Structures are given as C-alpha cells and as structure tokens.
Amino acid sequence: MTVYTTVDSPLGELLLAGELDPAAPGGVAVTALSMPGQRRAARIQPGWRYDPAALAPVTRQLTAYFAGERTEFDVALRPAGTPFQHRVWQRLDAIPGGTTTTYGRIAADLGVPREEVPAVGAAIGANPILILRPCHRVIGADGSLKGYAAGTHRKDHLLHLERALPATLC
C-alpha cells in the first residue's frame, strides 16, 4: 500500500510517498520525495492513500532538517530504479551532511570509467527521493552547482542550509 502526504518547506510543498512496511524505521519505506516544478517529479497515483500519520516520522525529520537541527535521516528508502541507479544512489547515501563531492569522484569510487561519468550524472538526476537521498551534495569538479532536478537555486538553498561548501569535498 502506497501512502502519501505533503510537507510544507522553504522550497515549496513537498510530495512524500512511501510503502507501509512494519519492518522499516517508522513503519514506512519512502519511495518518493519531490518538489514543485521538479523534472520527473512523483505524481499522486490512483490507489495511493493520503495518510499523514503513517509518514509523520519522516515529516518530523524533514522539519528538523529545515530548522537546521539535522543533516542525516533515519528512514528506509525503497525507490524504483535500475541496478546501476541503485549503485549510484547507495553512494549518495555515504555523502555526509555538510559536505559535497563531485560526479567524477562518485564515478571513480564506483569504478566507472571517466568517459561514462555522464551516466553517473544521469543516475543522480533520476533520484526520486530528493533531500533524503542527498543528490544535492554532488557538484561539478570546478565547484559549480551542476544540475538538480528541482533547480540549482534549490540545490544552493540546501547546501547553504547544511553549511556545505565546495571546499569540503568528500
């Protein structure tokens, strides 16, 4: 059963969706977190049930994040994706709050040849769980804010919130 809610944030109203799972922290595994105007944003589907209570543990963590009280999350993630995307997304999970890394560094960590860095970028861009899976912490090798499905102005906002500067590459 997929449940959803919306979460007010400084970036606009977020759509949060997940599957009920008693074994997951908080009883739900997040499948999507999207922002208004985001490329490939999740959309409410027939059969989804509006259930803010089921997603309240995640909502509380997001509220604390936007208040500057946390940069890491304790939630189960269950996005749909290819095996390659899942490899890349798992690497995103290892980027500590308050730091950044580059597309090239992620590719190197995964053993992906330099000429295939764009495939890594595409996988990062397909991340359906923004913020919780921190694709916003990936920047260009020159320190620029390259790409973000919800807009680089939002990426900039998130990195400022986390006090993450390009000089803190991991």
Phi, psi and chi 1 to 4 in degrees:
 res  aa     phi    psi   chi1   chi2   chi3   chi4
   1 MET       -  124.0  161.7   71.7   60.0      -
   2 THR   -93.3  128.9  -60.3      -      -      -
   3 VAL  -116.7  157.2  -66.5      -      -      -
   4 TYR  -147.4  163.1   76.0   95.2      -      -
   5 THR  -154.6  174.3 -167.9      -      -      -
   6 THR  -116.5  152.1   57.0      -      -      -
   7 VAL  -130.8  123.3  179.3      -      -      -
   8 ASP   -71.2  138.2  -71.2  -30.7      -      -
   9 SER  -149.7  166.0   85.1      -      -      -
  10 PRO   -64.3  -13.2  -16.1   25.1      -      -
  11 LEU   -98.9    3.7  -56.9  174.8      -      -
  12 GLY   111.6 -179.5      -      -      -      -
  13 GLU   -75.7  120.6 -174.2  177.5   74.1      -
  14 LEU   -90.0  144.4  -51.7  177.7      -      -
  15 LEU  -102.6  120.5  174.7   62.5      -      -
  16 LEU  -116.0  127.4  174.2   63.0      -      -
  17 ALA  -132.6  151.8      -      -      -      -
  18 GLY  -161.7  168.5      -      -      -      -
  19 GLU  -103.3  135.2  -65.1  175.7   -0.7      -
  20 LEU   -64.4  131.5  -65.0  177.5      -      -
  21 ASP  -154.7  103.2  180.0   -7.2      -      -
  22 PRO   -58.9  -23.2  -14.3   21.3      -      -
  23 ALA   -81.8  -13.9      -      -      -      -
  24 ALA   -84.3  150.5      -      -      -      -
  25 PRO   -55.2  127.4  -20.3   29.1      -      -
  26 GLY    78.5   -1.2      -      -      -      -
  27 GLY    81.3   11.4      -      -      -      -
  28 VAL  -146.4  145.4   68.0      -      -      -
  29 ALA  -111.4  120.6      -      -      -      -
  30 VAL   -71.5  132.6  175.3      -      -      -
  31 THR  -110.8  -21.2   56.1      -      -      -
  32 ALA  -158.6  143.5      -      -      -      -
  33 LEU  -144.3  112.9  178.2   61.2      -      -
  34 SER  -131.4  164.1   57.6      -      -      -
  35 MET  -118.3  159.1  -61.1  179.2 -163.0      -
  36 PRO   -59.4  137.7  -17.3   26.2      -      -
  37 GLY    77.7    3.7      -      -      -      -
  38 GLN   -71.6  139.0  172.7 -173.4  -27.1      -
  39 ARG   -63.6  138.1  -70.8 -172.6  -46.1  -89.2
  40 ARG    55.6   34.3  -63.8  179.6  -61.6  -82.0
  41 ALA   -66.3  146.7      -      -      -      -
  42 ALA   -62.8  147.5      -      -      -      -
  43 ARG  -126.9  144.1  -56.1  -85.6 -174.1 -102.5
  44 ILE   -60.9  130.0  -61.2  167.7      -      -
  45 GLN  -108.1  154.6  -59.5  -62.6  -47.3      -
  46 PRO   -58.1  137.7  -22.0   31.3      -      -
  47 GLY    95.1  -16.1      -      -      -      -
  48 TRP   -72.2  145.9  -74.0   17.1      -      -
  49 ARG  -114.3  129.1 -174.5  179.9   81.4 -146.3
  50 TYR   -70.2  118.8 -179.5   71.3      -      -
  51 ASP  -151.5   77.7 -167.9  -15.6      -      -
  52 PRO   -59.2  -33.2  -16.8   24.6      -      -
  53 ALA   -63.5  -40.0      -      -      -      -
  54 ALA   -64.9  -31.4      -      -      -      -
  55 LEU  -100.1    6.5  -67.9  157.2      -      -
  56 ALA   -57.4  -39.4      -      -      -      -
  57 PRO   -61.2  -37.2  -24.6   34.7      -      -
  58 VAL   -71.7  -42.8 -178.9      -      -      -
  59 THR   -59.2  -41.4  -60.2      -      -      -
  60 ARG   -62.6  -40.4  -79.3 -168.5  -64.6  -84.4
  61 GLN   -66.7  -39.6  -70.0 -174.6   47.0      -
  62 LEU   -65.0  -41.1  -74.4  165.1      -      -
  63 THR   -60.6  -43.1  -60.1      -      -      -
  64 ALA   -65.2  -38.0      -      -      -      -
  65 TYR   -60.2  -50.5  172.4   80.1      -      -
  66 PHE   -69.0  -19.5  -75.1  114.2      -      -
  67 ALA   -84.6   -0.5      -      -      -      -
  68 GLY    79.0   17.3      -      -      -      -
  69 GLU   -95.4   -9.6  -61.1  166.9    0.2      -
  70 ARG  -157.5  154.7   73.9  178.3  -49.1  140.3
  71 THR  -126.5   -8.1   57.7      -      -      -
  72 GLU  -117.1  156.1  -53.4  -63.3  -31.0      -
  73 PHE  -126.5  147.6  -60.9   93.9      -      -
  74 ASP  -115.0   75.0 -179.0   25.9      -      -
  75 VAL  -138.0  149.3  -62.0      -      -      -
  76 ALA   -80.8  138.5      -      -      -      -
  77 LEU  -116.9  134.5  -55.7  177.6      -      -
  78 ARG  -140.7   65.1 -168.9  173.8  -63.5  148.1
  79 PRO   -80.0  154.3   32.7  -37.3      -      -
  80 ALA   -82.1  139.3      -      -      -      -
  81 GLY   179.9  172.1      -      -      -      -
  82 THR   -78.6  163.7   67.9      -      -      -
  83 PRO   -56.4  -39.8  -28.4   36.6      -      -
  84 PHE   -63.7  -45.2  179.5   73.9      -      -
  85 GLN   -58.5  -43.4  -73.0  172.3  -31.1      -
  86 HIS   -62.5  -37.7  -79.1  -80.5      -      -
  87 ARG   -60.6  -46.3  -88.2 -174.6   62.4 -146.1
  88 VAL   -65.8  -45.0  172.6      -      -      -
  89 TRP   -63.9  -36.5  -63.7  -19.8      -      -
  90 GLN   -63.8  -34.8  -73.4  171.5  -12.1      -
  91 ARG   -66.1  -35.9  174.7   58.6 -177.2   89.2
  92 LEU   -59.3  -38.2  -65.0  176.7      -      -
  93 ASP   -60.4  -22.4  -66.7  -20.7      -      -
  94 ALA   -87.0   -2.5      -      -      -      -
  95 ILE   -82.0  113.3  -53.6  168.1      -      -
  96 PRO   -65.8  149.5  -14.9   26.6      -      -
  97 GLY   -57.9  145.3      -      -      -      -
  98 GLY    82.7    5.1      -      -      -      -
  99 THR  -129.2  167.6   67.3      -      -      -
 100 THR  -132.7  165.1   57.1      -      -      -
 101 THR  -144.2  178.1 -168.0      -      -      -
 102 THR  -113.5  162.3   65.4      -      -      -
 103 TYR   -59.4  -43.0  -64.6   92.1      -      -
 104 GLY   -63.3  -38.5      -      -      -      -
 105 ARG   -65.6  -41.4  173.7   79.8  -89.1  161.7
 106 ILE   -64.1  -44.9  -71.2  177.3      -      -
 107 ALA   -58.7  -45.7      -      -      -      -
 108 ALA   -62.9  -43.5      -      -      -      -
 109 ASP   -60.2  -31.9  -70.2   -9.6      -      -
 110 LEU   -91.0   -2.3  -64.2  172.9      -      -
 111 GLY    74.7   24.1      -      -      -      -
 112 VAL   -87.8  128.7  173.9      -      -      -
 113 PRO   -58.6  149.1  -18.3   28.0      -      -
 114 ARG   -52.2  -39.2 -173.5  162.0 -176.3   76.9
 115 GLU   -69.2  -10.9   63.3  -87.7    8.0      -
 116 GLU  -105.2   12.5  -66.5  180.0   29.5      -
 117 VAL   -56.7  -37.4  170.0      -      -      -
 118 PRO   -58.2  -31.3  -28.5   37.7      -      -
 119 ALA   -67.0  -36.2      -      -      -      -
 120 VAL   -64.1  -45.4  169.9      -      -      -
 121 GLY   -59.7  -40.0      -      -      -      -
 122 ALA   -65.1  -40.2      -      -      -      -
 123 ALA   -64.7  -41.5      -      -      -      -
 124 ILE   -62.7  -43.1  -67.7  168.7      -      -
 125 GLY   -65.2  -20.7      -      -      -      -
 126 ALA   -90.9    1.8      -      -      -      -
 127 ASN   -55.9  118.1  172.2   25.6      -      -
 128 PRO   -87.7    0.6   31.0  -33.3      -      -
 129 ILE  -124.8   77.7  -55.1  175.5      -      -
 130 LEU   -64.0  158.5  -59.1 -174.5      -      -
 131 ILE    67.4  -59.9  -56.7  169.2      -      -
 132 LEU   -62.7  -38.1  -60.2  175.0      -      -
 133 ARG  -108.0  103.3  177.9  154.3  -85.1  152.9
 134 PRO   -77.1   66.4   32.4  -37.4      -      -
 135 CYS   -66.4  -19.5   55.6      -      -      -
 136 HIS   -66.7  -15.8   60.5  -82.8      -      -
 137 ARG   -84.1    2.5  -65.0  178.5 -173.6  153.0
 138 VAL  -101.7  124.6 -176.8      -      -      -
 139 ILE  -127.0  173.3   61.7  173.9      -      -
 140 GLY   -71.5  158.1      -      -      -      -
 141 ALA   -59.4  -25.5      -      -      -      -
 142 ASP   -89.5    6.1   62.1   -1.7      -      -
 143 GLY    88.6    0.3      -      -      -      -
 144 SER   -80.2  156.2   63.5      -      -      -
 145 LEU   -87.0   84.0  -58.1 -176.3      -      -
 146 LYS   -80.4  129.2  -56.7 -119.2 -175.4 -126.0
 147 GLY    46.5  143.1      -      -      -      -
 148 TYR  -168.5  126.8 -170.8   60.7      -      -
 149 ALA   -56.9  -26.8      -      -      -      -
 150 ALA  -100.2    7.7      -      -      -      -
 151 GLY   103.5  138.2      -      -      -      -
 152 THR   -65.9  -23.5   55.3      -      -      -
 153 HIS   -64.2  -33.2   65.5  -70.0      -      -
 154 ARG   -75.3  -38.0  -71.3 -173.9  173.0  129.8
 155 LYS   -58.7  -45.7 -175.7  176.5 -159.7  169.3
 156 ASP   -59.0  -43.9 -179.7   69.2      -      -
 157 HIS   -60.3  -45.9 -178.7   93.5      -      -
 158 LEU   -64.5  -42.5  -65.9  169.8      -      -
 159 LEU   -67.0  -36.0  -68.0  174.3      -      -
 160 HIS   -68.0  -40.0  -85.6   89.2      -      -
 161 LEU   -58.4  -40.8  177.7   66.1      -      -
 162 GLU   -83.7   -5.4  -65.6 -177.8   11.0      -
 163 ARG    58.8   36.5  -65.3  178.4  179.5   84.7
 164 ALA   -92.3  123.2      -      -      -      -
 165 LEU  -115.3  148.6  -57.4  173.0      -      -
 166 PRO   -52.4  -24.9  -27.4   35.2      -      -
 167 ALA   -71.3   -7.6      -      -      -      -
 168 THR  -103.9   39.7   61.2      -      -      -
 169 LEU   -60.2  139.5  -64.3  176.2      -      -
 170 CYS  -113.9      -   71.8      -      -      -
